Amino acid sequence: MATTAPASSPPSAAPGTGQDTALALHGRGRPRATFQALLAAERDTPQEVRFRPWAQQLTTDLLTRGHNLPGVREFANRVGVA
């Protein structure tokens, strides 16, 4: 009898997905989309956003480069950047 592999996690829950998306969007100069990806990563894996250097660096960049995105300062406070 053949066994089947367990269903895989949905892509949004895969480790690194939020990081990859946020970094790619940031690299393309899309601050609003970067922030949305960080928010999604925070919902999916809050510990990754709070404790990983990549997320803290992106958040710092969003704060210091004058993007004036609504909610960025509050997000930065939540993840310990501001």
N, C-alpha and C positions, 0 to 999 in steps of 0.2 A: 504494500500500500504506500502510495506516495504521500509525502508530507508537504504541506505548503508553508511557505515563509510567512511570518506574521506581517500584518499590514504595516507599512512604513508610516512614519509621522508625516503629517501634511507639510508641504514646503515651508509654510510660515513658522513651523515649530522646529525646523531643522537647525541644529547648532550652526552658528555663524551666518545664517541667512540675513538677519537684521544688520549685522556688521558689514557683510558684503554689499548689501543694497545701499546702506548709508554712505559707506566709503566711495562706492562707484558714483553715486549722485553728487557727493561733495567734489570728487575729482572732475566732474563735468560742469562744475560751477552752478549747481542748482540748490541754493541754500534752503528754499522753502520745502522742496522735496526731501532734502537731507533731514531737515527737522521732522518731517512727517515720518520718515523711516526710523529716526531715533525714538519717536513716540511709539511707533508700532513695536520696536524692539523692547521698549520699556514695558509695554503691555504683555508681550510674550515671555520675556526673560529679564525681569527687572534687575536681577543681580548682575547680569552682564553689563548693563548700562551704568549701574552705580559703581562698579569696581574695575572696569576694564579701561586701560589707557586710551584705546581707540575712541571710545565713546566720550570720554572726558575731553580729549583733544578736539574732537568735532564740535562739542558743545562750546568749548572755549573759542574756537574759530568763529562760530555763529555769533557769539557775544561780542567779540572784539573787532569784527570786520564791518560793523555798522549795518547789518542787515535789517535791524529793527523788526524782527518777526514777533508777532504777538505770541506770548506764552514762553518764549525762550528763556527769559530771566527766571520764571517760576520753575521751569524744567531744570535749569542749571542749579537752582537751590535744592531741588529734590535729589539730584545726583551728586551734590556736594562740590560743585565747581564754582559757584558764585559766592 
